Amino acid sequence: MSSTAFKYKWAAKGDLNAFFALMLDNMMNLVILTGILAGFGYPTEYVFKLMIPGTALGVFIGDLVYTYLAFKLAKERGDSNVCAMPLGLDTPSTIGISLIVLGPVWLETKDPILTWQVGMATTVCMGLIKIIFSFLGEHIRRIVPKAGLIGSLAGVGLALLGFLPLMHIFAAPVVGMIAFGLILYTLVASKRLPFGIPGAFAAVIIGSVLWHVLGRYDLLGTVYHAPQFNFFLGYPHPTLQFLNGFTKALNYLPVAIPFGILTIVGGINVTESAMLAGDTYKTRTILLTEAFATLIAGICGGVSQSTPYIGHPAFKKMGARAAYTLATGIFIGLGGCLGYVQSIVDLIPAASVAPILVFVGLEIIDQGFMDCPRNHASAVGIALLPSVGELIRIITTGQLHIDEAVISTLPAVFQAEAFQTFKLINAIGHGFIITAMLWGAAVAHLIDGKIKNAGIYFLICAFFTSFGLIHSTLPSGGLYVPCCYPDYTSAYFTIGYLCMAAIMFICIRANNNDQLSKTATA
């Protein structure tokens, strides 16, 4: 079949399932942004009118480009079984920028406009950082073993997409488990519902109806809030107002830089994941798209960065092609302008959405073990561990609101151990995706007998640790100058990695001497 005669069948029934999964994930991020800022006392009308329109524009642009790339790849291959890369708002940085940048600026200044401008400037900085690092993406993908790239994502699938959504399912067990059962039956086991109804669509609709019916009669087992239908019109447009917040935003660069780099690393990983699923996209194009989408969002008032989403293989398994990214981009983009984001998310409970995220997590875990060499299973396994640290960190600091002030209220006999445990949990979680990638790659090289390469990866770990890019001991997870450690713990972490690297190089020398001795004896 010639490429000129080929016509890409870009829309399929599976796109409906994929659309619900991708759209709802983006919607939830916008609601998280609103909810966190409302908790600080920030006026929500500024969120709806100023922040969300530009933020949603970034999603619209990114998904539009990814849709085009799917058309382009399908035409080049003459194959309709091409699935577009999913793109949306980055959850960790949406939460992090809200908690660490926007909230504190508002509390300090009580100026809603300046808070917005600082958020814009921070997003612009992240976009610029991502553009620079995008040119290193292909090189990193070639030299890092799959156990490092895919294993780090498997950890995200296990901890953040697997476990965290389970909490929403069990918070409202009747609704959550009915939706979960539908997802397991249709998406995990690949069985058909009557009349061919898409599983994700059925889970969301049935779960939502049950939520509101049972909620009105206090039969949910959790708190029920009736949806609020408020609409705030806002139109994103380029503005230089971010320059007014740029000076203050420089104080938050140690927070913004890691978030920007993390999405680049994540973008490399998900591009590798898509390639293993049969869709070979150019890493640099994928990364530059997310970088420019973030930059444009910031210039137009956005305060959260976009990123390629984990789970391309899961969307492809659903039967999705390119319609779901196009529909998501249009839906979120219009939602930012017309203001129906909050109302729709209020209408759809987390308990009916969470099972879809669990399915995506399961697909990522499966790929982590199945698509890497069989003897690299231990490397994939060690790459899971940093995500568990991040999971515990999110629960303790983000959901239970445990910090040093809370620990100081404990009896004196428990405080020293509690402070140490709290510090270690944060250190393991900070920069977890980069940590997982480096650990998985190092162990994969060790298994293959490439001991020198493993030593080099441990040296990289030491270098990154010295700046706080991984294992930051600051509560914010920010960077610092090596000679100005926040405490001695950072220095000990760095020395520990240097010792691991030294062990590798000593072992190389010992093995070489052993080989020479055997040769001489022979």
C-alpha positions in Angstrom: 0.0 0.0 0.0 1.5 3.4 -1.0 1.7 6.2 1.5 -0.3 8.4 -0.9 -3.3 6.0 -1.0 -3.2 5.3 2.7 -5.9 6.9 4.9 -5.5 6.7 8.6 -8.5 5.5 10.5 -7.9 7.9 13.4 -11.1 7.4 15.4 -12.2 4.1 16.9 -14.5 2.9 19.7 -11.5 2.6 22.0 -11.0 6.3 21.8 -14.1 6.8 24.0 -12.5 4.8 26.9 -9.2 6.6 26.4 -10.9 10.0 26.2 -12.6 9.5 29.6 -9.4 8.4 31.2 -7.2 11.2 29.8 -9.8 14.0 30.2 -10.7 13.1 33.7 -7.1 12.9 34.8 -6.6 16.5 33.5 -9.8 17.7 35.0 -8.8 16.3 38.4 -5.5 18.2 38.2 -7.3 21.5 37.6 -9.6 20.8 40.6 -6.5 19.9 42.7 -5.0 23.2 41.8 -8.2 25.1 42.7 -8.7 23.1 46.0 -5.1 23.7 47.3 -5.2 27.4 46.6 -8.7 27.7 48.1 -7.2 26.0 51.2 -4.7 28.9 51.5 -7.6 31.3 51.3 -6.8 32.4 47.7 -9.9 33.8 46.0 -11.0 31.0 43.6 -12.4 33.5 41.0 -8.8 34.4 40.2 -8.0 30.7 39.7 -10.9 30.3 37.3 -10.5 33.6 35.4 -6.7 34.0 35.3 -4.9 30.7 36.0 -7.0 27.9 34.5 -7.6 29.3 31.0 -3.8 29.5 30.2 -3.1 26.2 32.0 -5.8 24.5 29.9 -4.4 26.2 26.7 -1.1 24.3 27.2 -3.0 21.0 27.3 -4.9 22.0 24.1 -1.7 22.8 22.2 0.2 19.8 23.4 -2.6 17.3 22.6 -3.2 19.0 19.2 0.5 18.4 18.2 0.5 14.8 19.5 -2.6 14.2 17.4 -0.8 15.5 14.4 2.3 13.3 15.2 0.0 10.2 15.3 -1.4 11.1 11.8 2.2 11.6 10.6 3.5 8.3 12.0 0.5 6.3 10.7 1.0 7.7 7.2 4.7 6.9 7.2 4.0 3.3 8.3 0.8 2.9 6.3 -0.7 1.5 9.5 -4.0 2.5 11.2 -3.0 0.8 14.4 -1.2 3.9 15.7 -2.1 5.4 19.0 -1.3 9.1 19.8 0.8 9.9 22.8 -1.3 11.2 25.7 -0.5 14.6 27.2 -1.9 16.5 30.2 -1.1 18.4 33.3 1.7 17.1 35.5 0.3 16.0 38.8 3.4 16.3 41.0 4.3 19.8 39.9 0.6 20.9 39.9 0.5 20.0 43.6 4.1 21.1 44.3 3.8 24.6 42.7 0.5 25.2 44.4 1.8 24.2 47.8 5.4 25.5 47.6 5.1 28.6 45.4 1.6 30.0 44.9 0.3 29.4 48.4 3.3 30.9 50.2 3.4 33.9 47.9 -0.3 34.6 48.6 0.2 34.2 52.4 3.2 36.6 52.2 1.7 39.3 49.9 -2.1 38.8 50.0 -1.9 40.0 46.5 -3.9 37.7 44.1 -2.5 39.3 41.0 1.2 39.1 42.1 0.6 35.5 43.2 -0.7 34.7 39.7 2.3 36.6 38.1 4.8 34.6 40.1 3.1 31.4 39.1 3.3 32.4 35.4 7.0 33.3 35.7 7.7 29.9 37.4 5.9 28.1 34.6 7.8 30.1 32.0 11.1 29.1 33.7 10.1 25.5 33.7 9.3 25.7 30.0 12.7 27.2 29.1 14.5 24.6 31.2 12.6 21.8 29.4 13.5 23.2 26.0 17.2 23.1 26.9 17.0 19.5 28.2 14.8 18.3 25.3 17.9 18.2 23.1 19.5 15.5 25.4 16.5 13.2 25.2 17.5 10.9 22.4 21.0 10.5 23.7 19.7 9.5 27.2 17.3 7.0 25.7 20.1 5.3 23.8 22.6 4.9 26.7 20.2 4.1 29.6 19.1 0.4 29.8 15.4 -0.3 29.5 15.3 -1.4 33.2 16.1 2.1 34.2 13.7 3.8 31.8 10.8 1.5 32.0 11.4 0.4 35.6 11.1 3.9 36.9 7.7 4.1 35.3 6.7 0.8 36.7 7.3 2.3 40.2 5.0 5.1 39.3 2.4 2.6 38.1 2.7 0.6 41.4 2.7 3.4 43.9 1.1 6.5 42.5 -1.3 5.1 39.8 -1.9 1.8 41.7 -2.1 2.4 45.4 -3.2 6.0 45.7 -6.4 5.5 43.6 -7.2 2.5 45.8 -7.8 4.9 48.6 -10.5 6.6 46.7 -12.1 3.2 45.8 -12.2 2.1 49.4 -13.3 5.5 50.7 -16.7 4.9 48.9 -16.6 1.1 48.5 -20.0 0.4 46.9 -19.4 3.0 44.2 -15.6 2.3 43.9 -15.8 -1.4 43.8 -18.6 -1.6 41.2 -16.6 0.7 39.0 -13.4 -1.3 39.7 -15.2 -4.5 38.8 -16.3 -3.1 35.5 -12.7 -2.0 34.7 -11.2 -5.4 35.7 -13.8 -7.2 33.5 -13.5 -5.0 30.4 -10.0 -3.5 30.3 -7.9 -5.9 32.3 -9.5 -9.1 31.2 -10.5 -7.7 27.8 -14.2 -8.9 28.0 -17.1 -7.2 26.3 -20.0 -5.6 28.0 -23.5 -6.0 26.5 -24.1 -3.9 23.4 -20.3 -3.2 23.2 -20.5 -0.4 25.8 -17.0 0.9 26.6 -15.8 -0.2 30.0 -14.4 3.1 31.2 -17.5 4.9 30.0 -19.7 2.5 31.9 -17.6 2.7 35.1 -17.8 6.5 35.1 -21.5 6.8 34.3 -22.7 4.1 36.6 -20.3 5.2 39.4 -21.4 8.8 39.1 -25.2 7.9 39.2 -24.7 5.7 42.2 -22.6 8.3 44.0 -25.3 11.0 43.7 -28.2 8.7 44.5 -26.6 7.0 47.5 -25.1 10.3 48.6 -28.5 11.9 48.9 -29.6 9.2 51.3 -26.3 9.1 53.3 -25.4 5.6 52.1 -22.0 6.2 50.7 -19.9 5.6 53.7 -18.1 8.9 53.2 -19.0 12.6 53.0 -21.2 13.6 50.1 -21.2 17.1 48.6 -23.8 18.1 46.0 -22.2 19.5 42.8 -21.9 23.2 42.3 -22.5 24.7 38.9 -20.4 27.9 38.6 -19.2 29.2 35.3 -16.4 31.7 35.0 -15.5 32.9 31.5 -11.8 33.5 30.8 -9.9 33.8 27.5 -6.1 33.0 27.5 -3.9 35.4 25.6 -0.2 36.3 25.6 0.8 38.8 28.2 4.1 40.1 29.7 2.7 40.2 33.2 4.8 37.3 34.1 7.8 39.7 34.1 6.3 41.5 37.1 6.6 38.2 39.1 9.9 37.1 37.6 12.2 38.6 40.4 10.2 36.8 43.1 10.0 33.6 41.0 13.8 33.4 41.0 13.6 32.5 44.7 11.6 29.4 43.7 13.9 28.1 40.9 15.4 25.4 43.2 11.8 24.0 43.2 11.0 24.7 39.6 14.1 23.2 38.1 13.6 19.6 39.5 10.0 19.6 38.4 11.0 20.6 34.9 13.7 18.0 34.6 11.4 15.3 36.1 8.9 15.7 33.3 11.8 15.5 30.7 12.9 12.2 32.3 9.3 11.1 32.4 8.9 12.1 28.7 12.0 10.0 27.7 10.5 7.1 29.6 7.0 7.2 28.1 8.5 7.6 24.6 10.4 4.4 25.2 7.2 2.8 26.5 5.3 3.8 23.4 8.1 2.4 21.2 7.8 -0.9 23.0 4.1 -0.8 22.3 4.8 -0.4 18.6 4.6 3.4 18.1 8.0 4.8 17.5 7.9 8.6 18.1 11.0 10.8 18.0 12.0 11.6 21.6 13.1 15.1 20.9 9.8 16.0 19.1 7.8 14.6 22.1 9.9 16.6 24.6 10.0 19.8 22.6 6.2 19.7 22.3 5.7 19.4 26.0 8.3 22.1 26.6 6.7 24.7 24.2 3.2 23.8 25.5 4.4 24.6 29.0 6.1 27.8 27.9 3.0 29.0 25.9 0.8 28.2 28.9 3.0 30.3 31.2 3.0 33.3 28.8 -0.8 33.1 28.6 -1.4 32.9 32.3 -1.0 29.2 33.1 0.6 28.1 36.4 1.1 24.3 35.7 3.3 22.5 33.2 2.1 19.9 30.7 3.8 16.5 30.2 3.4 13.3 28.2 1.3 11.0 30.3 2.4 7.6 31.5 0.3 4.8 30.0 0.4 4.9 26.2 0.4 1.1 26.1 -2.8 1.1 28.2 -4.5 3.5 25.9 -3.4 1.5 22.9 -4.7 -1.7 24.5 -8.1 0.1 24.9 -8.1 0.4 21.1 -7.5 4.2 21.1 -5.9 6.0 18.1 -5.8 9.7 17.7 -9.4 10.9 18.4 -9.0 10.8 22.2 -6.1 13.2 22.3 -7.9 15.6 19.9 -11.1 15.4 21.9 -9.2 15.9 25.3 -7.3 18.9 24.0 -10.5 20.6 22.7 -12.6 19.6 25.8 -10.0 20.9 28.3 -9.1 24.0 26.2 -12.8 25.0 26.0 -13.3 24.1 29.7 -10.6 26.6 30.6 -12.4 29.4 28.6 -16.0 28.6 29.4 -15.5 27.6 33.0 -17.2 24.2 33.1 -14.2 22.4 34.5 -15.1 22.7 38.2 -18.7 21.7 37.6 -18.0 18.6 35.7 -15.4 17.3 38.1 -17.8 18.0 41.0 -20.3 15.8 39.1 -17.9 12.9 38.6 -16.7 11.3 41.9 -13.1 10.2 42.3 -14.3 6.7 43.3 -15.5 6.0 39.7 -12.4 7.5 38.1 -9.8 5.8 40.3 -10.2 2.3 38.8 -9.2 3.6 35.4 -5.9 4.9 36.9 -5.3 1.5 38.6 -5.7 -0.2 35.1 -3.1 2.2 33.6 -0.8 1.5 36.5 -1.2 -2.3 36.0 -0.3 -1.9 32.3 2.8 0.0 33.2 3.9 -2.6 35.8 3.3 -5.3 33.2 5.4 -3.6 30.6 8.2 -2.9 33.1 8.8 -6.7 33.7 7.7 -8.1 30.3 9.5 -5.8 27.9 12.9 -5.7 29.7 15.3 -8.7 29.4 14.2 -11.5 31.7 17.5 -11.4 33.7 16.9 -7.7 34.4 13.9 -8.4 36.6 15.9 -7.4 39.7 16.9 -4.1 38.1 13.2 -3.3 37.4 12.5 -4.4 41.0 15.0 -1.9 42.5 13.6 0.8 40.3 10.2 0.4 42.0 11.5 1.3 45.4 12.0 5.1 45.1 8.3 5.5 44.1 7.3 3.7 47.3 9.3 6.4 49.1 7.4 9.1 47.2 4.1 7.4 48.0 4.9 7.5 51.8 6.0 11.1 51.5 2.8 12.1 49.8 0.7 10.4 52.4 2.6 11.7 55.4 3.2 15.3 54.3 0.4 15.9 51.7 -2.5 14.0 53.2 -1.7 13.7 56.9 0.0 17.1 57.0 2.8 15.8 59.1 5.8 18.2 59.3 8.5 19.1 61.7 6.1 21.3 63.7 3.8 18.3 64.2 6.7 16.0 65.2 7.9 18.6 67.8 4.6 18.0 69.7 5.4 14.4 70.3 6.8 13.2 73.6 10.6 14.0 73.8 11.5 10.3 73.8 10.0 9.8 70.3 11.1 13.0 68.7 14.7 12.2 67.6 13.6 9.0 65.8 10.5 10.6 64.3 12.6 13.5 62.9 15.1 11.1 61.4 12.4 8.9 59.8 10.6 12.0 58.5 13.8 13.3 57.0 14.7 10.0 55.3 11.2 9.5 53.8 11.4 12.9 52.2 14.9 12.3 51.0 14.0 9.0 49.3 10.9 10.5 47.7 12.5 13.7 46.4 13.6 13.2 42.8 12.2 9.7 42.8 11.9 9.2 39.0 15.5 10.2 38.4 16.7 8.0 41.3 14.7 5.0 40.0 16.1 5.4 36.5 19.7 5.6 37.8 19.3 2.7 40.2 17.7 0.5 37.6 20.3 1.3 35.0 23.2 0.6 37.4 21.8 -2.8 38.4 21.1 -3.7 34.8 24.7 -3.0 33.9 25.9 -5.0 36.9 23.8 -8.0 35.9 25.3 -7.7 32.4 28.9 -7.7 33.8 29.4 -4.0 32.8 30.8 -3.1 36.3 32.5 0.1 35.1 29.2 1.5 33.7 27.5 0.7 37.0 30.2 2.6 38.9 29.6 5.6 36.6 25.9 5.6 37.4 26.7 5.6 41.1 29.0 8.6 40.5 26.1 10.4 38.7 23.9 9.6 41.8 26.6 11.2 44.0 26.8 14.3 41.8 23.0 14.7 41.7 22.7 14.1 45.4 25.3 16.8 46.2 23.0 19.4 44.6 19.7 17.9 45.9 18.5 17.0 42.5 17.8 13.6 44.1 17.5 13.0 47.9 17.1 16.7 48.7 16.9 17.1 52.4 15.0 20.4 52.1 11.3 19.9 53.0 10.5 21.6 49.6 12.7 19.2 47.7 14.7 22.2 46.3 18.3 22.4 45.1 21.3 23.7 47.0 25.0 24.5 46.5 27.1 21.5 47.6 29.2 23.6 49.9 26.1 24.9 51.6 24.4 21.7 52.7 21.2 22.2 54.7 22.6 19.6 57.1 25.2 16.9 57.2 22.7 14.2 55.9 23.2 15.4 52.3 26.9 15.0 52.6 26.6 11.5 54.0 24.3 10.5 51.1 26.8 11.8 48.6 29.7 10.0 50.3 27.6 6.8 50.4 27.2 6.9 46.6 30.9 7.6 46.1 31.7 4.6 48.2 29.4 2.4 46.1 31.2 3.7 43.0 34.5 3.0 44.6 33.4 -0.6 45.3 32.6 -1.1 41.7 36.0 0.1 40.5 37.8 -1.9 43.1 35.9 -5.0 42.0 36.9 -4.3 38.4 40.6 -4.2 39.4 40.2 -7.4 41.6 38.5 -9.3 38.7 41.2 -8.2 36.3 44.0 -9.4 38.6 42.1 -12.6 39.1 41.9 -13.2 35.4 45.6 -12.4 34.9 46.4 -14.9 37.7 44.3 -17.6 36.1 45.9 -16.9 32.7 49.4 -17.2 34.2 48.6 -20.4 35.9 47.2 -21.9 32.8 
